[in-house]
Amino acid sequence: MNDTGTPRRISKPRIVLMIVIDVIAVVLAIGFYRWLLPLDPDAAVLAAVSPLVFGGFFNLVIALVSLKP
């Protein structure tokens, strides 16, 4: 017989932290893109993608730490 117990969930403060990280990443991505676009369009795209990947990584870490058994 399986013991179901309570389902694991991410707490509200951690969800807020994840949203804040996302907002900061988007603001940085837009800023880097607008700053580098006149200089080098290819570098502007890479500079915009990197904060988004970084923010996504931190969100993944927060989710995995929150849902550990």
C-alpha positions as CSV (number, residue, x, y, z in Angstrom):
1,M,0.0,0.0,0.0
2,N,1.3,3.5,-0.9
3,D,1.4,6.3,1.6
4,T,0.3,9.3,-0.4
5,G,0.8,11.9,2.4
6,T,0.8,15.6,1.4
7,P,1.9,16.6,-2.0
8,R,5.1,18.5,-2.3
9,R,4.6,22.1,-3.3
10,I,6.7,25.2,-3.8
11,S,6.0,27.8,-1.0
12,K,4.6,31.2,-1.8
13,P,7.8,33.1,-0.8
14,R,9.8,30.9,-3.2
15,I,7.4,31.5,-6.0
16,V,7.7,35.3,-5.4
17,L,11.5,34.9,-5.4
18,M,11.3,33.1,-8.8
19,I,9.1,35.8,-10.2
20,V,11.5,38.5,-9.0
21,I,14.4,36.6,-10.6
22,D,12.4,36.4,-13.9
23,V,11.7,40.1,-13.8
24,I,15.3,41.0,-13.2
25,A,16.4,38.7,-16.0
26,V,14.0,40.2,-18.5
27,V,15.0,43.8,-17.5
28,L,18.7,42.9,-18.0
29,A,18.0,41.2,-21.3
30,I,16.1,44.2,-22.7
31,G,18.8,46.6,-21.4
32,F,21.7,44.6,-22.9
33,Y,19.9,44.2,-26.2
34,R,19.1,47.9,-26.5
35,W,22.7,48.8,-25.5
36,L,24.4,46.5,-27.9
37,L,22.0,46.6,-30.9
38,P,23.7,49.7,-32.5
39,L,27.2,48.2,-32.0
40,D,26.7,44.6,-33.1
41,P,23.3,42.9,-33.6
42,D,24.6,39.4,-33.2
43,A,26.2,40.2,-29.9
44,A,23.0,42.0,-28.8
45,V,21.0,38.8,-29.3
46,L,23.5,36.7,-27.3
47,A,23.6,39.3,-24.6
48,A,19.8,39.2,-24.4
49,V,19.6,35.5,-24.2
50,S,22.3,35.0,-21.5
51,P,20.4,36.7,-18.5
52,L,17.3,34.7,-19.5
53,V,19.2,31.4,-19.3
54,F,20.8,32.4,-16.1
55,G,17.4,33.3,-14.5
56,G,16.0,30.0,-15.8
57,F,18.8,28.1,-14.2
58,F,18.2,29.8,-10.8
59,N,14.5,29.1,-11.1
60,L,15.2,25.4,-11.8
61,V,17.6,25.3,-8.8
62,I,14.9,26.8,-6.5
63,A,12.3,24.4,-7.8
64,L,14.5,21.4,-7.3
65,V,15.6,22.4,-3.8
66,S,11.9,23.1,-2.9
67,L,10.7,19.7,-4.1
68,K,13.4,17.5,-2.6
69,P,12.1,14.4,-0.9
